Amino acid sequence: MPIHLNSNQGSLIEFQEGLPINYSGPLLRGSKVLYFAKDTCQLIIQEIITELYTLRLNVFRFLETLTIDSVSNKEGIHSRILLKGNLRHKVKGTGRIYLREGEFTLLWADSAKCHCRFEKDTEYRTLDIFYSPALFQQLIIYFPKLKDLPNAGHVKQLTKNPCYITPEMQDIIREILECPFDESSRQFYFDLK
């Protein structure tokens, strides 16, 4: 997960494992947790990686305006659901994307470079979901118009504009974040969601 934080000083971040002691936000149970904190920001990334998909819950707080550049070298469908805040993205190959709280976007990419601007005195929460090519092949049965997508080029936006999450999607997100199951059942539960 290569992430670079560019501040006015051009500093890079080094994550530590685990949650900060005073953290009281949402949890993605069973995830690997990384955080970075200093006087200008607090970044918490909770991630579950499987062969078919990746779930990543980001909770970012900023006391000054900063930008984050991130790169994913994974081919597949990349989605971002904005749970809190409004966020400006610039994704190489698609242009600018402005996500409002409660919206999501989807894109196909063989690699994705994203530039995000985070405003001061603001907390952001996103749920990023990555669908692997193997999972994508399973979905083509239900969405046959997408069968040529892997040959579409480097980056292709699947939603013309960001879309609002539906009540059904809200329920699934809540169920993922409030997963009551232990380690032996959790993976199956997330697979179903």
C-alpha positions as CSV (number, residue, x, y, z in Angstrom):
1,M,0.0,0.0,0.0
2,P,2.3,2.8,-1.2
3,I,1.0,6.1,0.2
4,H,2.9,9.4,0.2
5,L,1.8,12.4,2.2
6,N,2.9,15.7,0.8
7,S,2.8,18.6,3.2
8,N,4.1,22.1,2.8
9,Q,7.4,20.6,3.9
10,G,7.2,17.7,1.5
11,S,7.4,15.2,4.3
12,L,6.7,11.4,3.8
13,I,4.9,9.3,6.3
14,E,5.9,6.1,8.1
15,F,3.0,4.1,9.4
16,Q,3.0,2.2,12.7
17,E,1.0,-1.0,13.3
18,G,-2.1,-0.9,15.5
19,L,-4.6,1.7,16.6
20,P,-3.8,4.9,18.5
21,I,-4.7,4.6,22.2
22,N,-7.4,7.2,22.1
23,Y,-9.1,5.9,18.9
24,S,-12.9,5.6,19.2
25,G,-14.0,5.5,15.5
26,P,-15.4,2.7,13.4
27,L,-13.6,-0.6,13.2
28,L,-13.1,-3.1,10.4
29,R,-12.8,-6.3,12.5
30,G,-10.1,-8.7,11.5
31,S,-8.2,-6.0,9.6
32,K,-4.5,-5.1,9.6
33,V,-4.3,-1.6,11.1
34,L,-1.8,1.1,10.3
35,Y,-1.7,4.6,11.6
36,F,0.3,7.8,11.4
37,A,-0.1,10.7,13.7
38,K,1.6,14.1,14.2
39,D,0.4,17.5,15.1
40,T,-1.1,18.2,11.7
41,C,-3.0,15.0,11.0
42,Q,-4.0,11.5,12.1
43,L,-4.3,8.7,9.4
44,I,-5.8,5.3,10.3
45,I,-6.0,2.6,7.6
46,Q,-7.7,-0.7,8.4
47,E,-7.4,-3.3,5.6
48,I,-8.5,-6.8,4.9
49,I,-6.9,-8.4,1.9
50,T,-8.2,-11.6,0.3
51,E,-7.6,-13.3,-3.0
52,L,-10.8,-11.9,-4.5
53,Y,-11.1,-8.4,-2.9
54,T,-9.7,-5.9,-0.5
55,L,-11.6,-3.9,2.0
56,R,-10.0,-0.7,3.3
57,L,-11.5,1.7,5.9
58,N,-9.7,5.0,6.0
59,V,-10.2,7.5,8.9
60,F,-8.3,10.7,8.3
61,R,-8.2,13.8,10.4
62,F,-6.4,17.0,9.3
63,L,-5.6,20.2,11.2
64,E,-4.0,21.7,8.1
65,T,-4.7,21.4,4.4
66,L,-2.7,18.5,2.9
67,T,-2.6,16.3,-0.2
68,I,-2.1,12.6,-0.4
69,D,-0.9,10.8,-3.5
70,S,-1.6,7.1,-3.6
71,V,-0.8,4.4,-6.1
72,S,-2.4,1.0,-6.7
73,N,-0.7,-1.4,-9.0
74,K,-3.6,-3.9,-8.8
75,E,-5.6,-4.5,-11.9
76,G,-9.4,-4.6,-11.3
77,I,-12.3,-2.5,-10.2
78,H,-11.6,0.2,-7.6
79,S,-14.4,1.8,-5.7
80,R,-14.5,4.5,-3.0
81,I,-17.5,5.2,-0.8
82,L,-17.3,8.5,1.1
83,L,-18.8,7.9,4.5
84,K,-17.8,11.3,6.0
85,G,-16.7,14.6,4.4
86,N,-16.5,15.9,0.9
87,L,-13.3,15.0,-1.1
88,R,-11.6,16.1,-4.3
89,H,-9.8,13.5,-6.3
90,K,-7.7,13.7,-9.4
91,V,-7.2,10.2,-10.9
92,K,-4.7,9.9,-13.7
93,G,-6.6,8.9,-16.8
94,T,-10.0,10.1,-15.7
95,G,-9.6,13.6,-14.5
96,R,-11.2,15.3,-11.5
97,I,-13.8,13.5,-9.3
98,Y,-15.6,15.3,-6.5
99,L,-17.2,12.9,-4.0
100,R,-19.7,14.2,-1.5
101,E,-20.6,12.4,1.7
102,G,-22.8,9.4,0.9
103,E,-21.5,9.1,-2.7
104,F,-19.4,6.4,-4.4
105,T,-17.4,6.0,-7.6
106,L,-16.2,3.0,-9.5
107,L,-13.4,2.6,-12.0
108,W,-11.5,-0.1,-13.8
109,A,-7.7,0.3,-13.8
110,D,-4.6,-1.8,-14.4
111,S,-3.0,0.7,-12.1
112,A,-4.3,3.8,-10.5
113,K,-2.6,7.0,-9.4
114,C,-4.8,9.2,-7.2
115,H,-4.2,12.7,-5.9
116,C,-6.5,13.8,-3.0
117,R,-6.8,17.2,-1.3
118,F,-7.8,17.1,2.3
119,E,-9.0,20.3,4.0
120,K,-7.9,21.5,7.4
121,D,-10.1,21.0,10.5
122,T,-11.9,18.1,8.8
123,E,-12.4,14.4,9.3
124,Y,-12.8,12.0,6.4
125,R,-14.0,8.4,6.3
126,T,-13.9,6.3,3.2
127,L,-14.5,2.6,2.5
128,D,-12.5,1.5,-0.5
129,I,-13.3,-1.8,-2.1
130,F,-11.1,-3.5,-4.7
131,Y,-12.5,-6.3,-6.8
132,S,-9.8,-8.6,-8.4
133,P,-10.0,-9.7,-12.0
134,A,-11.1,-13.2,-10.7
135,L,-14.0,-11.7,-8.8
136,F,-14.8,-9.5,-11.8
137,Q,-15.1,-12.6,-14.0
138,Q,-17.7,-14.0,-11.6
139,L,-19.7,-10.7,-11.8
140,I,-19.8,-10.7,-15.7
141,I,-22.6,-13.2,-15.5
142,Y,-24.8,-10.5,-14.0
143,F,-23.3,-7.6,-15.9
144,P,-22.5,-8.9,-19.4
145,K,-21.9,-5.4,-20.8
146,L,-18.7,-5.2,-18.8
147,K,-17.0,-8.3,-20.5
148,D,-14.7,-6.1,-22.6
149,L,-13.7,-3.9,-19.7
150,P,-10.2,-5.5,-19.1
151,N,-9.2,-4.5,-22.6
152,A,-10.5,-0.9,-22.2
153,G,-7.1,0.6,-21.4
154,H,-5.4,1.8,-18.3
155,V,-8.2,3.5,-16.5
156,K,-11.9,3.6,-17.3
157,Q,-14.5,5.3,-15.1
158,L,-17.6,3.0,-14.6
159,T,-19.8,5.7,-13.2
160,K,-20.1,8.8,-15.4
161,N,-20.5,10.8,-12.2
162,P,-20.4,9.8,-8.5
163,C,-23.6,8.1,-7.4
164,Y,-25.4,8.2,-4.1
165,I,-25.3,5.0,-2.1
166,T,-28.7,3.3,-1.8
167,P,-30.4,2.3,1.4
168,E,-29.4,-1.3,0.7
169,M,-25.8,-0.3,0.3
170,Q,-25.9,1.7,3.5
171,D,-27.2,-1.5,5.3
172,I,-24.3,-3.6,3.9
173,I,-21.7,-1.0,4.9
174,R,-23.2,-0.8,8.4
175,E,-23.2,-4.7,8.6
176,I,-19.6,-4.8,7.5
177,L,-18.5,-2.2,10.1
178,E,-20.6,-3.8,12.8
179,C,-19.7,-7.4,12.0
180,P,-20.5,-9.5,15.1
181,F,-18.7,-12.7,14.0
182,D,-15.4,-14.2,15.2
183,E,-12.4,-14.9,13.0
184,S,-13.7,-18.3,11.9
185,S,-17.0,-16.9,10.5
186,R,-16.0,-13.4,9.6
187,Q,-14.3,-14.2,6.3
188,F,-17.4,-16.0,5.0
189,Y,-19.6,-13.1,6.2
190,F,-17.5,-10.5,4.3
191,D,-17.5,-12.8,1.2
192,L,-21.3,-12.7,1.2
193,K,-21.4,-9.0,1.6
